[in-house]
């Protein structure tokens, strides 16, 4: 065999080696980057879920403590009244009726003597109209309950165990305070039964179907649960690993299979006034789905660019980091308006709420929707609609401070995040934005139902309306719907139990 034949035989082999080396050089960075990105995304969502969990648990614990503390104040004022100390129950009964009418979370207020006899009682809601319930309340003896065992010897506020009311069958927990006559002799105690069904509706509210919030007493009994309460309230997990992980700790985090068989990430916090645990759990499958979805989106955007960057690095020395950062920036902007998009909103909200909690300052949120935008598109065409969206985005950008954030939330809806801004200041800004858009001339706006293009705005603030990102946005969104329902072209402000609107477009 001559030299030419040997060379011809080796050339394909050398080419294969070159291609293999090139493939390895390109694939290894991709594999490494994939592993790094997956771990980074998983860590971010896990930490986000943990922060959300512990914030919810602490918030619930604080609210329960507030209820117990406020109940103690009410009981003390009753126990120190002359009619109770004289055991003048005829005069006491109308007074207790008036008190219980003011406190919807009390199921019953009663005076119990040292023998466990209920001498006078006021029952709330429809039960107060039942002669049977009133007769039972007056003749009931509770000497066999934990409420009596603790209340009859306690020198201060005492809390009984979870039980079902013997009058109505509803789940309750009793708070008691001792009563003494004028000679200093203990004659019994005043007890208030907290209606756990009403407290559950108030405290354990969550808009997320993937989050479950529970109140658990020191015996491991579910006092309240946001999901399927009728099925789980009253059951115990004493001796279970889920309960053992909370014992003796003020707060903490752990993963466990929930009572309904779902694997969840849990956070818990204890209360000051009662030996209970407030616990919040997030379905781990939800986190995994978020990780998978973001990872898939990330790779769909970056894989082609990554290979181009690698090829450029190999052959023409392109700056991979610069290209990656520019691309990352593009993925956070809305291409039509140039505003930040929903992905950026999620990042900013968590950061600003964390800062607000640390610095004890307010954060406000505006949800803005263009009124009758479909009518505008139908009458003027989508190109004019796009121009209107860009114009509204420009007005929003010029109205806010450099420290504020404006996002295109989706479609014709925008969101504004206002760090270090209370609800009053946010409402003033919202009204200025509404007015500026109303007086701006838009092409073809005369075809709108009101004769011009307008917006409706909902306002909500941390911490008075909500303490988490999702709930804050939800509160602002509910205010927005109030503004819509009240006639549009106005601002609606979330005010604790109600939402108020101002400005009438006329």
N, C-alpha and C positions, 0 to 999 in steps of 0.2 A: 504494500500500500504506500503510495507516494505522499509527500507532505500536503499537497492540495486536498487529497481525499481525507487525511486525518483532520485537517482544519475544517473542512466542510462538515465533518461529523461532530466537531466540538462547538461549532457556532450556535446551533439551536440550544445546546445545553447551557452555554454562557448566557444566552438571551433569557432562558428560563430562570436562571439565577438572578439576573438583573430585575426581572419582573417580580420574582418572589421577594427580593429585598425591598423593592419599591412598595409592594403590597403590605409587607410587614411594617414599614415606616409609616404608611398611611393609616393602617388599621389599628396599630397599638395606641396611638394618641386618641383615636376615636373610642376604643374600648375603655381606656383610662378615664377619658372625659365623661363617658356614659356612666361609669361607676361613681365618679365624683359627683356628677349632677344628680343622680338618683339619691345618693346619701344626703346631699345638700337640701334637696326638696323635701325629703322625708323628715329631716331634722327640723326644717322650717315649719312645716305643717304640724309636727308633733309639739314643738314649743308653742306655736300659736294656740293649739288646742289646750295645752296645759295652762297657758295664761288665761284663756277664756274660762276654763273649768274653775280655777282657783278664784277668779274674780266673781263668778256666779255664786260659788259656794260661800265666799265671804259676804257677799251682798245679801244672800238669803239668811245667813246666820245673824247678820246685823239687824235685818228687819224683824226676825223672830225675837231677838233680844229687845227691840223697841216695843213690840207688842206685849211681851211679858212685863217689862218695866212700866209701861203705861198702865197695864192692868193692875200692877201693884199699887200705883198711885191712886187709882180709883178705889180699890179695896180699902186702903188706909183711910181715905176720907169717909167711907161708909162706916168702918169699924169704930171710928172716933166720934161718930155722931151721937147725940143725946138719946134719940129714939131707939137706936140699936142697943146702946149700953143699958137703957132702962127696959129693954125687951118690949117696947111698945110697937108690936108688929102691925097693928091696924094703921098706925100713922106711917110706918116704914114701907108698907106695900106700894102705895101710889108713888112714893119717891123712887123705889127700885124700878118700877115700871117706866118712869121717865128717864132714868139713867140707862136702862138697857135699850131703850129706843134710840139713844144717841150712839150706841156702840154696836154696829151690825155684826161684829165678830164674836160677840158674847152670845152663847146659846142659853145661858141661865146665870142668874145671880141669886144666891140663897144664903140665909143664915142657918148654920148647923150648930146645935147645942153640943155639950160635952159628951152626950150619950149617942150622938150620931143622928138625932132626929132633925129633919128639915122643918124649921118652924115658920119660915116665910120664904117665898121664892117668886121671882119674876122670870118668865120664859119668853124668848124672842119669837118674832115672826108669826107664822100661822099657828104655831103651837100655843101661843098665848091666848088664842081664841077657843082652844079646846078645853071644855070643862073637865074631861078625863085627865088631861095633862096637869091642869091646875090642882085637881083633887089629889092626884098621885104625888105632885111636888110637895104638897103640904103634909102628907101622911108618910112620906118616904123615910126610911132609916138607912144610912150609908155607913154604918159602923164597921162593915166588912170590906171597905174599899181602902186602897192605898192613899187616896185623897184624905180620908178621915184619919188614918194612922199617922200621917205626917202633919196634917193641919192641926190636930188636937194637941200636939206637943210642941209645935214650932213656935219660936218667939219672933219670927219675921215672916217674910214671904216664903211660901213653900209651894212646890209643884208636884201634883200627883202623877200617876202613870197613865198611859193611854188606856182608854176604855170606851165602851159604847154606852151612851146615855140610857139610863133606865126609864127615862120619860119618853124619849123620841127614837132611841135606837141609833142616833147619829154618833160618829166618832168624835170624842171630846178629850180634852186635857184640862184638869182643874187647877186653878191657882188660888191659894188661900192666904188669909191673914187673920191673926188671933183677935178676939174681942174680949175686953175686960169690963166688968161693971165699975161703978164709981168707988167701990172699996178696994179695987185692984184684983178681984177674983176673976179667974178665967171662966167665962160662961159659954164659950164656943168659938166659932170662927166664921168669917165671911168667905164664901167661895164663888168664883166666877168660872164657868165652863166655857173654854174657848172652842168655838165651832170649827173643827179642823177642815171641814169641807169648804167653808168660806175663806179661811186663811190660805188654804191650798190654791184656790182660784186667784187670790190676790198675789201671793208670794211666788208660787211655783209656776208662773207663766213663762212659756218659752215658745217662740215662733218656729223653732227648729224641730223637725220630727226625729232628728238624729241625736238629740240631747235629752237625757232623763235626769230630773232633779228630785231628790228625796230628803225627807227629814227622818232621822232614825234616833230613837232614844237610847239611854245607856244600857238597856236590856236587849238591844238589837231589834226592837220592834219598829216596823215602818209606821211612822205617825202620819206621813203624807207622801204622795208620789205623783209626779206630773203625768205619768203614763199609766193607764189602767188602774187608777186608785182603788176602785171597788174590788179589784182582784188581789191587790197586794197590801193595802193598808190593814194593819192588825197582825200581819204575819211577822215572824221573827227570823233573823239570820244570826242569832247568838250562837257562838261556837264555830261559825263559818269563817273561812280565811278572809272574806271581804270585811267582816266585822273586826277580826283580830288585828288587821292592818291599821285600824283606826284607834284601837284602845290605847289610852295613855298618851296620845299625841294631840297637840293643839291643832295642827293642820298637816296636810301631806298629799302625796300623789301616789297612785298605784294603778296597775292594770289587773283586771279580773273579769271573769264571766259573770254578767249581771244575773238578777233573779229570773229574767225572762230568757236566759240562755245566750244573750248577746255579749260578745267580747267588747269591753269598753275601757277607755282611759278615764280614771276617776280622780277627782280632787275633793278634799273634804276640809271643813273648818268647824271648830267647836264654838259653842255659845257661852256667854258669860253668866247669864241668868238661869240657865237650865243645862243639865248634863246631856245635851243632845248634839247630834252631828248633822250639819248641812252638807249634802254630797251632790256633786254634779258629774255626770258621765257622758262621754261622747263616743259614739260607735266607731270602733277602730277601722271597720270596713270603709267608712266614709272617708277617713284620712287616707287609706290606701288608694281609694278611687281618685281622690284629689291628686295624689302623687302621680298615679298612672296617667291621669288626664293631662296634667301639666308637663310631665315628662314627654308624653307623645307630642304635645303641641310644641314644646321646646325643640325636640329633635326634628319635627317637620319643618321648623323655621331654620334651624342652625346646621343640620347635617349637610345640605348642599353648600352652605357658606363655609362650613368647617373644611370640607374637602377642597374647596377653592382656595381657602386660606393656607391649607397644608401644601397644596401644589405651588401656591405662590411662594411660600416659605422655602420649599425645596428648590424651586427654579428661579424665582425672581426676587426673593427676600421680602415678601409682603409682611406687614406688621399685623400679626394675628390678633393681638390684644386690642389694637385700635379698631379693626374691623368688627370684632366681637362686640365691643362697647357701643359702636355706632348702631349695630344691628339690634342690640338690647334696647337702646333708646327708642328705636323705631317701633319696637313691639309694645311700648308703653304709651304710644301716642295714637290718637284717633286720626286717620289719614284725611278725613274730610275737613274737620274743624281745626286740627292742630292742637286740640286740648288733650289732657291726659285721659287715658281710657280706664275701663273698669279694673283691669289688673293693677294699675298704678294706685287706684283708689283703695284697694284692699291693703296694699303695702303702707300707704300713708296713714290710713285710719288707725291701724294698729300702733304705729309709731307715735302718732299724736295723742292717742288715748293713754298710752303708757306714760308719755311725758306729762300729761295732765294729771294723772293719778299721782305721779311722783312729786309734781310741783303744786298740786292742789289748786289747779286753775280750771276754767271752763273751756269747753270746746263746743261749737255749734255747727249745725248741719242744715243746709238748704236743699230741698228737692224742688226742681223747677221743671214745669212741663208747658210746652207751647199749646195754647188752647185751639181746639178745632184744626189741628195741623193736617189731618187727612183731607178736610174740606179745602184747605189752602193748596195742597198738592193736586187734588182732583181738578181744581179750577185753574191753576197756573202752571201745572207741570212739575215734574220732579227736579228739573234743573233749577227752577225758581225756588223750589223747596230747599235744595242744597244751598243756594245762595242765602236764603233766610236763616238756615242753621248756622252758616258761617257768620252772618251778621249778629245773631244772638250770642254766639260764642265770643265775638269781638267785644260786645257790650259787657258781657260778664267779666272778661279779662281786664277791661279798663275800670270796672267798678270796684274790684277787690284790691287788697294790699299785696305787696310782694311776698308776704309770708303766708298768704292764703292759697288754696288749691281749687282749681276748677276742672271738672271732669265731664265728658260726655258719657252719661250713664247708660244710654241706649236709645235709639230712635230719636224722638224729639224731646227726650228727657235729659236734664243736666243735674249735676250735683256740685255743691260748693262746700268745702271744708274750711272752717274758720277757727284756727287755733287761738287760744287765749281770748276768746270772745264769749260773752254771756248772751243769754237769750234776747235781752232788750236790744243790745247793739246789733245782733244778728237780724232782728225784726226790722230795725231802721234800714239796714243795708238791703234787706229783701224788698222793702217798699220802694227804695230808690231804684233798684234793678227793675221792678215791675213798672214804675213810672217811665224810666228811660226807654224801655222796650215799647211801651204803649205810644209814646210820642215819636218814635222812630218811624220813618216812612219806608214801607216795604212794597215792592212791586206787586200789584194786584190785590192788596190787602182789603180794598173796598168790597170784595166778594165775601169777606168773613162775616159771620152772623152779627158781630158787634161793629162791623165797619172798619176794623183795624186789627192788626196782629197783636195778640196779647199773651201773657203767661200767667199761670197760677203757681204759687209758691207755698211750700210747707216748711215750717221751722221747728226744730227740736234741738235740745242742748244736753250735754253731759255736765254734771251728773244728775240734774234734776229730773230728766225724762228717762234716761237709760244709762247703763254703765258699760255696755259692750257695743262693738261695732254694728253687729247685725240688728240689735234692738234700737240703737240710735237711728240708723237708716230707716228701720221699720216705723219708728215714731214720726220721723219727718215725712215719710211716705203716707202715713195715715192722715197727717195734717194736710198734705197736698190733696188727698181725696176729699177732705172736708171743704177745702177751697174750691175744688171742682164742683162739688155738689151744691155749694152755696151760690153758684152763679158765675164762677171763673173770673179771671182778671182781678185777683185779690190775693192777699197773704193770710195764711192760717197759722196760728201759733199754738204749739202744744202746751197746755197748762194743767199739769198733773192729771186730774180725772176728767178733764174736758179739753176741747180744742176750740179756740176763739179765732174768728176771722175779722179782718178789718179791710177797709177800702171797698167802696162800691163803684163799679166802673162808670156809672153815669156821670 
